[in-house]
Amino acid sequence: MSEITNIALDAMGGDYAPVEMVKGAVDAIQKESAMKVFLVGQEDKINEELEKYQYNKEQIEVVPASEVIETAEPPVSAIRKKKDSSIVVGMKMVKEGKADAFVSAGSSGAILVGGQVIVGRIKGVDRAPLAPLVPTEKGVSLLIDCGANVDARPAHLVQFAKIGSIYMEHVMGVKNPKVGIVNIGAEEEKGNALVKETFPLLKEEKSINFTGSVEAREIPHGQVDVVVCEAFAGNIILKLYEGVGAVLIKKVKEGMMTSLRSKIGALLIKPALKATLKSFDASEYGGAPLLGLNGLVVKTHGSSKAKEVSNTLAQCVTFKKQKINEKIKASIQKEETN
């Protein structure tokens, strides 16, 4: 029998909480028997949603948390003052070993601060990066960092490359993943001060498969498996990626409805098109893990609906099975002893 993965889910975080959070949890446990979800938040609201479903009661438990951290609140003071918020209560469950992972679609700032302060970083990890999977022509690539460290130093980017390589190899099954640093050209001498200083350090790092610079236009082609950058550039890449993808999908659908001929054509290619568009749907890949912490913390989109929540919960099971935290710890400790 498989070992159970215990996941604390912030039932109050996100634009569609608690409705989509609860639905996502129910969907996830129906697909995965070796999972238990703790719905953290306001009991009455969560129970009201749970009453709509038939599910295995042993796989879902409600954990009371009376407060909610709103998106506009200053993250540091919110984490400090709202001790009974769903984010703080859920993260404490991870810290105390009551949960293997914490998932939230709530305040990004509060999740980043809480992850560092409550769950804590693995010894030797200087900064914990936020790392989502982005769809590419060849599958997916890991974008690291996309929002946690806007003032990263060269040593941080080198560590991101190592952590990202471990994740892609052991979670996504990519052997010897290619690593590239985001730049404005392929030449080594190009880039800002941070990129120019980081490039030779990545080049010298023997534990990763560094292939050089990667321009933004090459990311969707899957030129590299691990896309390394500081959070300011990473967040811009991610948001533009999502925006362009959404517009293209919308335009393709609109174009197929312009005439009788296009509608007939759309009907004929619908199965193939649906499969193609699905591969570029961000919700298929779950959330963005905050890597390098003592426990797993995953941030999903604020607009997450049940499918993304369910996929994120499944992602947490894989993370535990592959012992990613243990592998990151071992890698960092090995580096410190050398």
C-alpha positions in Angstrom: 0.0 0.0 0.0 1.3 3.5 -1.0 2.3 5.9 1.8 -0.3 8.6 2.3 0.6 12.2 1.2 -1.0 14.7 3.6 -1.7 18.1 2.0 -2.9 21.2 3.7 -5.0 23.2 1.2 -5.9 26.9 1.8 -9.6 26.7 1.3 -10.0 30.5 1.6 -7.3 31.6 -0.9 -8.0 32.7 -4.5 -10.8 34.3 -6.5 -13.1 31.3 -6.3 -12.6 30.2 -2.7 -13.9 28.1 -1.1 -16.1 26.7 -3.9 -13.3 25.7 -6.4 -10.9 24.8 -3.6 -13.3 22.2 -2.2 -14.3 20.9 -5.6 -10.6 20.5 -6.5 -9.9 18.6 -3.3 -12.8 16.2 -3.9 -11.7 15.7 -7.5 -8.1 15.0 -6.4 -8.9 12.3 -3.8 -11.2 10.5 -6.2 -8.2 10.1 -8.5 -5.6 9.4 -5.8 -6.3 7.0 -2.9 -2.9 7.7 -1.3 -3.8 11.3 -0.5 -5.4 13.1 2.4 -6.4 16.8 2.1 -6.8 19.1 5.1 -9.1 21.9 4.1 -7.9 24.9 6.1 -10.2 27.8 6.7 -13.6 28.9 8.0 -15.4 25.7 9.0 -19.0 26.7 8.2 -18.2 27.8 4.7 -16.1 24.7 3.9 -18.6 22.3 5.3 -21.4 24.0 3.3 -19.4 23.2 0.1 -18.5 19.7 1.2 -22.2 18.8 1.6 -22.6 19.0 -2.2 -20.4 16.0 -2.7 -20.1 12.3 -2.1 -16.5 11.4 -1.1 -14.4 9.3 1.2 -14.6 11.1 4.5 -11.3 9.6 5.6 -9.5 11.5 2.8 -10.7 15.0 3.7 -10.6 16.8 7.0 -11.5 20.4 7.9 -9.0 22.3 9.9 -10.4 25.5 11.4 -8.8 28.9 10.7 -10.9 32.0 11.4 -8.9 34.6 9.5 -8.1 35.3 5.9 -5.1 37.2 4.5 -6.3 39.4 1.7 -4.2 40.0 -1.4 -3.8 43.8 -0.7 -2.5 43.3 2.8 1.3 43.9 3.5 2.6 40.3 3.7 5.0 40.6 6.6 2.5 42.3 9.0 -0.3 40.0 7.8 1.8 36.9 8.6 2.7 38.3 12.0 -0.7 39.6 13.1 -3.1 37.0 11.6 -1.9 33.9 13.4 -5.3 32.1 12.8 -5.3 32.8 9.1 -5.6 29.8 6.7 -2.1 30.5 5.3 -0.4 30.6 8.7 -2.3 27.6 10.1 -1.6 25.6 6.9 2.1 26.4 6.9 2.5 25.6 10.6 1.0 22.1 9.8 4.0 21.6 7.4 6.5 22.9 9.9 5.1 20.6 12.6 5.1 17.6 10.3 1.3 17.3 10.3 1.3 17.9 6.5 3.7 17.1 3.7 2.7 20.1 1.7 0.8 23.3 1.7 -1.1 24.6 -1.3 -2.6 28.1 -1.7 -4.1 30.3 -4.4 -4.0 33.2 -1.9 -1.7 36.2 -1.4 1.6 35.6 -3.2 3.4 37.9 -0.9 2.1 36.2 2.2 2.9 32.7 0.8 6.5 33.8 0.0 7.0 35.4 3.4 5.3 32.6 5.3 7.3 29.9 3.4 10.6 31.5 4.4 9.6 32.5 8.0 7.3 29.7 9.1 8.4 26.6 7.1 12.0 27.9 6.8 14.7 27.3 4.2 16.9 24.2 3.9 20.2 24.8 5.6 22.6 26.1 2.9 19.8 27.5 0.6 20.3 31.2 0.4 17.0 32.1 -1.4 13.9 29.9 -2.1 12.8 30.4 -5.7 9.3 30.1 -7.1 9.4 27.7 -10.0 6.4 27.1 -12.3 6.4 24.7 -15.3 5.7 26.5 -18.6 4.5 24.6 -21.7 6.8 24.4 -24.7 7.0 22.8 -28.1 8.8 19.8 -26.6 6.8 19.5 -23.4 7.5 21.7 -20.4 10.4 23.8 -19.0 10.9 25.0 -15.4 11.1 28.8 -15.0 13.1 29.6 -12.0 12.7 32.2 -10.4 9.4 33.8 -11.4 8.5 36.0 -8.4 10.3 35.4 -5.1 13.7 37.1 -5.4 13.8 40.3 -7.5 17.2 41.3 -6.2 19.0 38.0 -6.6 22.8 37.8 -6.8 24.9 35.5 -9.1 25.4 32.9 -6.4 21.6 32.7 -6.0 21.1 32.1 -9.7 23.7 29.3 -9.6 21.8 27.6 -6.7 18.5 28.1 -8.6 20.1 26.2 -11.6 21.1 23.3 -9.3 17.7 23.1 -7.6 15.9 23.4 -10.9 17.9 20.6 -12.4 17.1 18.3 -9.5 13.4 19.1 -9.9 13.3 18.5 -13.6 15.2 15.2 -13.4 13.3 13.6 -10.5 9.8 15.1 -10.8 9.5 15.5 -14.6 11.8 12.6 -15.6 14.2 14.7 -17.8 17.6 13.1 -17.8 20.6 15.5 -17.6 18.3 18.6 -18.1 19.6 21.5 -20.1 20.1 24.7 -18.2 20.1 28.2 -19.8 20.2 31.7 -18.4 17.7 34.3 -19.8 19.6 36.8 -21.9 19.1 39.3 -24.7 21.4 37.4 -27.0 23.2 34.2 -27.4 26.7 35.7 -27.0 28.4 35.3 -23.6 29.4 39.0 -23.4 25.8 40.2 -23.7 23.4 40.9 -20.9 23.2 43.1 -17.8 25.7 43.0 -15.0 23.9 40.2 -13.2 23.9 37.9 -16.3 27.5 38.7 -17.2 28.7 37.9 -13.7 26.5 34.7 -13.4 27.3 33.2 -16.9 30.9 32.1 -16.1 29.9 30.7 -12.7 27.2 28.5 -14.4 29.7 27.5 -17.1 32.1 26.3 -14.4 29.5 24.4 -12.4 30.0 20.7 -13.0 26.8 19.4 -11.4 24.5 21.0 -14.1 24.2 20.7 -17.9 24.6 24.4 -18.7 24.1 25.2 -22.4 24.5 29.0 -22.3 22.1 31.9 -22.8 18.5 31.5 -23.8 16.5 34.3 -25.4 12.9 34.8 -24.5 11.7 33.8 -27.9 13.4 30.4 -27.6 11.7 29.5 -24.3 8.4 28.3 -26.0 10.5 26.1 -28.4 11.9 24.2 -25.4 15.5 25.1 -26.1 16.4 24.4 -22.4 14.7 22.5 -19.6 15.6 24.8 -16.8 15.2 28.6 -17.5 17.2 30.5 -15.0 16.6 34.2 -14.2 16.0 36.6 -11.3 12.3 37.1 -10.3 11.7 40.4 -12.0 12.5 39.0 -15.5 10.9 35.7 -14.6 7.6 37.2 -13.6 7.4 39.3 -16.8 8.1 36.2 -18.9 5.5 34.2 -17.1 2.7 36.8 -17.3 3.4 37.6 -21.0 3.5 33.8 -21.7 0.1 33.4 -20.0 -1.4 36.4 -21.7 -0.3 35.6 -25.2 -1.4 32.0 -24.8 -4.9 33.0 -23.7 -5.3 35.5 -26.6 -4.0 33.0 -29.2 -6.4 30.3 -28.0 -9.3 32.8 -28.0 -8.5 34.0 -31.5 -8.2 30.4 -32.9 -11.6 29.6 -31.5 -13.1 32.8 -32.9 -11.6 32.2 -36.3 -13.2 28.8 -36.5 -16.6 30.3 -36.1 -16.4 33.0 -38.8 -18.1 31.0 -41.6 -20.0 27.7 -42.4 -16.8 26.4 -44.0 -14.6 27.2 -41.0 -17.2 25.6 -38.7 -17.2 22.4 -40.7 -13.4 22.5 -40.6 -13.4 23.1 -36.9 -15.6 20.1 -36.4 -13.2 17.9 -38.3 -10.1 19.0 -36.5 -11.7 19.4 -33.1 -10.1 16.3 -31.4 -6.6 17.1 -32.6 -7.0 20.8 -31.8 -8.4 20.1 -28.3 -5.3 17.9 -27.5 -2.9 20.6 -28.8 -4.6 23.5 -26.9 -4.7 21.4 -23.7 -0.9 21.1 -23.8 -0.7 24.9 -23.6 -3.2 25.2 -20.8 -1.3 26.3 -17.6 -3.9 24.7 -15.3 -2.7 21.3 -16.6 0.6 21.6 -14.9 -0.4 22.5 -11.3 1.1 25.3 -9.3 4.6 26.8 -8.7 6.5 25.2 -5.9 8.6 27.4 -3.6 11.8 25.2 -3.8 14.5 24.9 -1.2 12.2 25.0 1.9 12.1 22.4 4.7 8.7 21.4 3.4 6.7 21.8 0.2 4.8 25.0 -0.4 3.0 25.5 -3.7 1.5 28.7 -5.0 -1.3 28.3 -7.6 -2.9 31.1 -9.7 -5.3 33.4 -7.8 -7.8 32.6 -10.6 -7.4 28.8 -10.1 -10.4 26.6 -10.6 -10.9 23.0 -9.5 -8.8 21.5 -12.3 -5.7 23.4 -11.4 -6.2 22.8 -7.7 -6.6 19.0 -8.4 -3.5 18.9 -10.6 -1.5 20.8 -7.9 -2.5 18.3 -5.2 -1.5 15.4 -7.5 1.8 17.3 -8.1 2.5 17.2 -4.3 2.1 13.4 -4.3 4.8 13.1 -7.0 7.0 15.5 -5.1 6.9 13.4 -1.9 7.3 10.1 -3.8 10.5 11.4 -5.5 11.9 12.8 -2.2 12.7 16.1 -3.8 13.4 17.9 -0.6 15.8 15.2 0.5 17.6 15.3 -2.8 18.0 19.1 -2.6 19.3 18.8 0.9 21.8 16.2 -0.1 23.0 18.3 -3.0 23.5 21.4 -0.9 25.2 19.5 1.9 27.6 17.8 -0.6 28.5 21.2 -2.0 29.2 22.6 1.5 31.5 19.7 2.4 33.5 20.0 -0.8 
